[in-house]
Amino acid sequence: MSGRGGGGRAPTQVVDGQAPEATDFANYFCTYAFIYHQKDMLEDVKRTSAYYNAVMNNRAQFADKVVLDVGTGSGVLALFAAKAGARKVYAVEATDMAKHARTVVKANGYEGTIEVIQGMIESVQIPEKVDIIISEWMGYFLLRESMLDSVLVARDRFLAPGGALYPSHARMYLAGARSNAAHQRRSELHSAMEGWGAFCEDMQQFYGMDLTCLSGQYREEQKEYYVSTAAWSDIHPSQLVGPPGLIIEYDLLKVTKEELEAPLKASVKLRVLDSGPVDGFVGYFDTQFRGSPENPTDFEVLLTTAPDATGATHWGQQMFFLDPSITCGSSDTISVDIEVRRKAQNHRLMHVKMDHSIEGPSAAANPAGKRTSLFNIE
């Protein structure tokens, strides 16, 4: 038997699949074709270590197995699987990063085990069923980027009965939080409007043109950016006003692409333990590596993006700022009906609608009652 590359036999020829559609490439895939972007993700120790531990601490589950890495990027997850003893690893990458992945695979001596395939997972051909699908598909607030769609396509096309996905489960959370950034954003909106006013005066003075007719639309544009666009945040646990609420849990063996494409609707109750202002809602996720019922892990791994005193992952959290903030007491509950839907013009971005109200003694201090807040995740 040959060395750590394994096998000794010539790799099966696999026809590469189609490249991404031009608009989708420009909106999404293009950034993943750069080494610097791969470096940014790999430098996230919590992310990379979680995948490493999930694979290397479950070598028995990978030994002599066939593995598919969806969106392999630089090939690191495929290498983890090969190092854990996989018999064959198909590493699929839609962008030209596939060429770099082949270089990395060869430099690490696993070209006999890992086969890098360039193309969309929806169109590539693989000559056998796989025992494990591994992928780092998660986006901001879990669902941004909509890459889970491709993982489910891979599951339905290639996963053998009893096979496992790594990660196997994913959960989304929402919590109330305080943040000085909320006040800063309102101040920036005010400054933007002051700047617009000065601009209009200059246009009138120097060119005799009245642009104040656009003031309302300009304010709406700026408000959408400063108030209605969710912000990447590194929230400290001390900023939370109470425990999070679970929005949804996905079992990746069971969830369907149609379920993901439909709007996500859920209701959460957020207990308030710390009286004072609530400046917004913080959204985050975690994923679990539990294997499958037929091939469970020996060592379960949790990758979480929850607020952490040691600092955020590269996903951070998504902060949804309230304008204005709401005031809550320590015995209140915030009721939130949340809806997350894909943008019609770009399915990889998200609209978020939250209908929220206070239940408890502080309800009278918030005469607006139930409020509706609209956000974008860009």
Stockholm file with secondary structure:
# STOCKHOLM 1.0

chainA/1-378         MSGRGGGGRAPTQVVDGQAPEATDFANYFCTYAFIYHQKDMLEDVKRTSAYYNAVMNNRAQFADKVVLDVGTGSGVLALFAAKAGARKVYAVEATDMAKHARTVVKANGYEGTIEVIQGMIESVQIPEKVDIIISEWMGYFLLRESMLDSVLVARDRFLAPGGALYPSHARMYLAGARSNAAHQRRSELHSAMEGWGAFCEDMQQFYGMDLTCLSGQYREEQKEYYVSTAAWSDIHPSQLVGPPGLIIEYDLLKVTKEELEAPLKASVKLRVLDSGPVDGFVGYFDTQFRGSPENPTDFEVLLTTAPDATGATHWGQQMFFLDPSITCGSSDTISVDIEVRRKAQNHRLMHVKMDHSIEGPSAAANPAGKRTSLFNIE
#=GR chainA/1-378 SS CCSTTCCCSCCCCCCCCCCCCHHHHHHTGGGGGSHHHHHHHHTCHHHHHHHHHHHHTTHHHHTTCEEEEETCTTSHHHHHHHHTTCSEEEEEESSTHHHHHHHHHHHTTCTTTEEEEESCTTTCCCSSCEEEEECCCCBTTBTTTCTHHHHHHHHHHHEEEEEEEESCEEEEEEEEECCHHHHHHHHHHHHHHHHHHHHHHHHHHHHCCCCGGGHHHHHHHHHHHHTSBCEEECCCGGGBSSCCEEEEEEETTTCCHHHHHSCEEEEEEEECCSCEEEEEEEEEEEEEEEECSSSEEEEEEEEECSCCTTCCCTTCEEEEEEEEEEEECTTCEEEEEEEEEECSSCTTSEEEEEEEEEESGGGGGCTTCSEEEEEEEC
#=GC SS_cons         CCSTTCCCSCCCCCCCCCCCCHHHHHHTGGGGGSHHHHHHHHTCHHHHHHHHHHHHTTHHHHTTCEEEEETCTTSHHHHHHHHTTCSEEEEEESSTHHHHHHHHHHHTTCTTTEEEEESCTTTCCCSSCEEEEECCCCBTTBTTTCTHHHHHHHHHHHEEEEEEEESCEEEEEEEEECCHHHHHHHHHHHHHHHHHHHHHHHHHHHHCCCCGGGHHHHHHHHHHHHTSBCEEECCCGGGBSSCCEEEEEEETTTCCHHHHHSCEEEEEEEECCSCEEEEEEEEEEEEEEEECSSSEEEEEEEEECSCCTTCCCTTCEEEEEEEEEEEECTTCEEEEEEEEEECSSCTTSEEEEEEEEEESGGGGGCTTCSEEEEEEEC
//
